Amino acid sequence: MFKALIEPFKHPKLDLGLGEGRSFGAASSRKPQAKAKNWSATLKRIWSYLAERKAKLFLVLLMVLFSSGLALLGPYLISRAVDHYLEGSGGRTWGTFLITLALVYVLNSLTSWLQNIWMIEIAQETIYRIRTDLFAHLHRLPISFFNRRQQGEIMSRLTNDIENISSTLNSSAIQIFSSVLTLLGTVGVMLWLSPLLTLLTFIVVPLMTLGMRWITRRTGPLFKERQRSMGELNGYIEETLSGQRIIKAFSQEERVISGFRERNTRIMLSGYWAQSISGFIPKLMNGLNNLSFAIVAGVGGLLAIRGLVTVGVIIAFVEYTRQFTRPLNDLANQWNTLLSAIAGAERVFEVMDEETEAKDEGAAVSLDQVEGAVTFKDVSFSYDGGADTLQNISFEAKPGEMIALVGPTGAGKTTLIGLLSRFYDPSKGSITLDGMVLSSIRRESLRSQMAFVLQDSFLFKGTIRDNIRYGRLDATDEEVEQAAKLANAHSFIMRMRGGYERMLSVDGSGISQGQKQLLAIARAILANPSMLVLDEATSSIDTVTEIKIQEGLQALMKGRTSFVIAHRLGTIRAADRILVLQGGRLLQQGTHDELLQQGGLYSELVRGAKDEAAM
């Protein structure tokens, strides 16, 4: 069993990156993280959130102080009572002692309850702020961030990792502080009662320190690996659930199950070793605790026989010895949670440290009205600083023109649209709108003048009416329905149960892809934009449906500058100008007839489209 569990750690693909000279596995074959982990910095950032609630936190710390002090007072009162009894003191002292001791423990329970209630409130407010900040930051990140991250992995940071922080703040944080305070107070009282017995108690401290250091050096990387693997698994689950049709169509169920099993195994193994190794901590503490108790009891007895200490002091010391090791035990037991929380917090703050979309220039202006004159001049662009995806693109679009972008897959059509909407900025050259360089226009203002109908139309959970109204939130019901009629979506909506009030699930599952596209087009019509972008907007619509929406699209594009990425010949033929792209270069531009006369790539694409239609 043990061999079976440890064996995967020797496999390169399942290496947990414990490094050379560690007990488990070979050196990691994965590339190191771009940013070094800094636990102290992570703790400081968590504290910066807690510090916003200083008043409540002060009350909590005050209750912890009272609770720790009362916990230290109890054993001392017991020791004094025992000494009074052995000295032959009367029953009045015992009665006073019992009342005082009962009061001490009642107050101790009350202060403990108050500190827990207040700390839970602080923790929930802090987690609320962190979760809100992370979610808001995600919406300020550039599109490139989401292009290189799995949705499930991002969701894992927003849910699992923040929940780990929440668990620690709710329970572990106050317990750790209380344990440290109790530890310091216990040492102080022990030194006051008997320096010699205190010194004997400290014999086990170096052993505890060495044991903790040995264990935590091995568990830290494992907890980080578990959090990373959890994010990877969530991303894999999200991907496979979204792609169920493709998985089943190609009979790849066993392959994805195998992929899940491998990722799940990584989590199981990292969690197993992290918990197993860190599980030695309580056992180590208990063993050293018993050793310390035996030393104090044995040596204390000899000192009492010689009259150097009283029996009450020995009794108190035995209890304080337990109180000395109990906080260490608590710290050890909470260490797992703390490690997991810090690992989760690092992943959360790593996203929050991602550079946001470049801020608008200080002199950037808002647009009240757009005519739609667009000019690309020697525009080049690269996603990663390497080879250019677009190279020296130059063209002009006059107000109200329909510009069609054609070319094979990977030609750069969607990238060009991304530059126009400032999802990215060009590496070289300039783009102007109505004579203004795009960088001088506020992104929010620019995008508010544009409506998008993308290849992958997305619908939110809600009614059909609400999904169309997303284009303009203040639109009336009549305006929503008019937009649907222009997009030729009204008829199929009315045939559905509930009509415009029909509830759609996430991404509109339950209706066809063509119907989703029609709703997306209605949403764009309702937005009443100055410019329109159609990115393969009719790619998922059958020919009959496409014919139905052409009239609506023509009405929508009238008087508006429109950029259309399309493969359908009917859409391309109606364009005022066609840009032919290949390999990131603009090979040809002109009207349909002009390009046919020129020959070249466009003629080949049209010929291929006709052959496909004939089939």
C-alpha positions, -999 to +999 in steps of 0.1 A: +000+000+000+027+024+010+048+016-021+017+021-043+011+055-028+047+068-031+054+053-065+036+081-085+059+107-069+088+092-089+069+097-121+080+129-140+044+139-148+033+136-112+064+151-096+054+176-069+085+197-071+099+191-036+133+198-050+167+180-049+176+163-017+140+160-005+125+127+006+099+124-021+103+124-058+127+137-083+132+174-092+103+189-109+102+188-146+078+218-149+090+253-154+093+273-122+066+299-114+072+333-128+069+350-094+087+338-062+064+330-034+066+353-004+047+343+026+055+373+047+043+396+019+011+375+017+004+378+054+010+415+053-016+419+025-041+399+045-033+421+075-040+452+053-075+440+049-080+431+086-066+465+096-096+482+080-116+469+110-092+481+137-119+490+163-135+455+162-101+439+160-090+458+191-121+445+210-113+409+199-076+413+210-088+427+243-111+397+248-082+374+239-060+392+265-087+388+292-093+352+283-056+343+283-051+361+317-081+343+332-067+310+319-034+317+337-051+328+369-070+295+374-040+272+381-025+299+403-056+300+425-056+262+427-020+262+439-027+288+465-057+269+478-037+237+481-010+255+500-035+271+523-051+237+529-018+221+538-010+250+561-043+243+579-063+274+568-100+275+576-131+268+555-137+305+548-106+305+526-120+275+507-154+291+502-138+323+489-115+302+466-145+282+451-164+314+444-134+331+429-125+301+408-160+297+395-161+334+386-128+331+368-139+302+346-173+318+338-156+350+327-131+330+307-160+313+288-177+346+283-146+363+269-139+333+247-174+334+233-173+371+226-139+369+208-152+341+186-184+359+176-166+392+169-138+375+150-163+356+128-179+390+119-145+405+111-135+374+090-167+375+070-164+413+063-127+407+053-135+378+029-164+399+014-139+426+006-113+403-008-138+385-029-153+417-042-118+432-050-108+400-069-140+400-089-138+437-097-101+432-107-110+404-130-132+428-150-103+453-153-079+427-168-072+427-205-087+401-228-052+385-232-054+374-195-085+353-202-071+339-234-042+322-215-062+310-185-089+283-181-122+296-168-123+268-142-089+277-129-099+313-124-131+302-107-111+281-083-092+311-071-125+330-067-141+302-047-118+275-033-088+296-025-108+324-009-128+298+011-095+286+025-087+321+037-121+324+052-117+291+072-085+303+086-097+338+096-129+323+111-111+299+134-074+296+131-063+332+132-078+340+167-066+306+180-031+312+168-030+347+184-045+333+216-020+305+217+010+328+213-004+351+240-011+322+264+024+308+256+041+341+266+020+346+297+026+310+308+064+314+304+063+346+325+043+330+354+065+299+353+096+320+356+081+339+385+072+307+403+103+287+397+131+295+373+147+260+377+115+242+368+110+266+339+144+258+326+137+220+328+104+226+309+124+244+281+145+213+275+119+200+250+116+234+231+146+227+208+132+193+199+099+209+191+115+235+169+136+211+150+107+188+145+084+216+133+111+229+109+117+195+094+080+189+089+070+223+075+098+224+050+082+193+034+045+202+038+047+238+024+054+228-012+028+200-010+000+224+001+009+248-027+008+219-052-026+208-039-040+243-045-025+245-079-037+210-088-072+219-076-073+249-099-061+227-128-088+201-121-115+227-119-104+240-153-104+205-167-139+198-154-152+231-168-136+223-202-150+188-204-185+197-193-186+225-219-174+201-246-196+171-239-211+171-274-176+169-290-164+143-265-194+120-272-193+127-309-156+115-311-161+087-284-134+103-262-151+095-229-124+071-217-096+096-226-112+124-206-119+101-177-083+091-178-072+128-178-095+134-149-081+105-130-045+117-135-053+152-122-074+138-093-046+115-084-022+144-082-046+161-057-050+129-037-013+123-035-003+159-026-031+160+000-021+126+013+015+135+019+007+170+032-017+157+057+004+126+066+036+145+072+019+174+090+000+148+110+033+140+128+031+175+144+004+167+170+020+133+178+054+149+182+039+176+205+020+150+226+051+129+231+073+159+241+044+172+263+045+139+282+083+141+285+081+176+299+054+165+323+075+136+336+105+159+340+086+185+360+068+160+381+099+141+390+123+170+397+095+190+413+088+161+437+125+161+448+125+199+453+093+197+474+108+170+496+138+193+503+115+222+509+126+243+480+091+246+465+056+240+479+032+213+468+009+240+454+037+253+432+043+219+418+006+214+411+004+248+394+036+240+375+022+208+362-008+226+349+013+254+335+035+228+317+004+216+300-006+251+292+029+257+278+026+228+254-011+232+247-006+264+227+022+247+208-002+218+201-029+243+189-004+260+167+006+226+153-030+216+147-038+249+130-006+248+109-022+227+081-051+252+078-027+281+079-004+266+051-034+259+029-048+295+035-015+311+027-012+290-005-047+301-015-041+337-006-009+337-028-030+325-057-057+351-051-031+379-048-013+366-078-044+374-099-049+407-082-013+416-091-019+410-128-016+442-148-049+456-156-059+468-190-038+499-198-053+530-184-066+557-207-043+586-213-048+615-190-061+636-219-083+608-233-118+621-242-153+607-244-172+605-276-207+621-279-212+613-315-193+591-340-194+594-378-174+562-383-144+572-404-118+546-396-082+546-408-055+519-403-020+532-412+009+507-413-005+488-383+014+458-370+006+437-340+021+408-320+004+390-291+036+379-274+062+402-287+074+376-312+062+372-348+036+398-359+001+385-363-007+416-384+019+432-406+017+468-420-021+469-425-034+501-441-069+509-453-097+535-449-133+530-440-156+559-448-186+567-426-215+543-433-194+518-453-197+481-448-162+465-447-160+428-451-129+409-439-122+376-456-093+352-456-084+317-444-083+307-408-055+325-389-053+354-414-058+380-387-094+390-392-105+387-355-073+403-344-080+433-366-114+437-349-097+434-315-075+463-324-104+484-336-122+479-303-090+484-283-090+450-267-053+453-278-032+482-289-011+480-321+027+473-318+034+497-347+014+522-367-018+540-358-056+536-359-078+567-360-116+572-357-130+604-371-094+617-372-087+609-336-061+583-326-078+555-307-055+558-278-068+594-272-104+580-268-115+564-235-121+527-240-154+527-223-166+555-245-153+539-277-169+505-270-202+522-260-203+534-297-199+499-310-221+468-310-207+433-313-223+401-327-196+375-322-191+341-336-198+325-302-229+343-291-233+342-253-266+345-234-269+351-197-292+332-173-325+351-174-355+358-197-352+363-234-364+398-229-336+405-204-310+390-227-320+413-256-323+443-233-286+437-223-278+458-254-295+489-238-307+485-202-332+514-203-350+500-234-388+496-231-406+463-238-418+476-271-383+486-282-370+451-272-397+434-293-391+458-323-354+449-322-364+412-322-386+417-352-359+435-372-336+405-364-364+381-374-363+366-340-398+376-329-416+347-347-396+319-330-398+337-296-436+338-298-437+301-306-418+292-274-437+287-241-436+320-222-425+340-252-403+369-242-405+358-205-391+324-213-362+317-188-329+307-204-302+288-185-266+298-186-254+303-222-289+297-235-288+259-234-322+246-246-324+267-278-305+262-310-272+279-319-290+297-347-316+311-323-289+322-300-273+341-328-306+358-337-310+369-301-275+383-302-283+402-334-315+416-318-294+427-288-270+446-312-299+462-330-314+474-297-280+490-287-284+513-317-246+517-322-227+541-343-205+512-355-212+475-359-189+445-357-202+412-369-176+384-363-189+354-382-223+365-371-241+342-395-218+312-393-242+292-371-273+301-391-287+280-419-291+296-454-328+301-451-325+319-417-296+339-431-318+352-459-344+362-434-320+383-413-302+400-443-330+426-446-328+434-408-290+436-410-291+459-439-314+482-421-292+481-390-260+488-410-275+517-429-257+549-420-233+530-397-197+519-404-198+481-402-170+455-401-182+420-411-162+388-409-180+363-430-176+333-453-210+335-468-209+348-504-242+367-500-229+387-471-195+395-488-211+406-521-230+434-504-199+450-489-187+484-500-152+472-496-136+438-490-103+433-473-085+401-482-061+389-455-036+361-454-009+354-429-015+388-413-010+408-445-035+427-465-033+412-499-062+428-517-089+454-511-118+466-532-154+457-542-166+422-550-164+429-588-131+447-586-115+418-568-129+392-591-113+411-620-080+412-601-080+374-596-057+360-568-068+348-534-102+364-534-112+347-566-101+313-552-122+319-520-153+328-541-147+298-564-145+276-533-176+291-518-195+285-550-183+249-552-194+243-516-228+258-523-233+236-554-226+205-533 
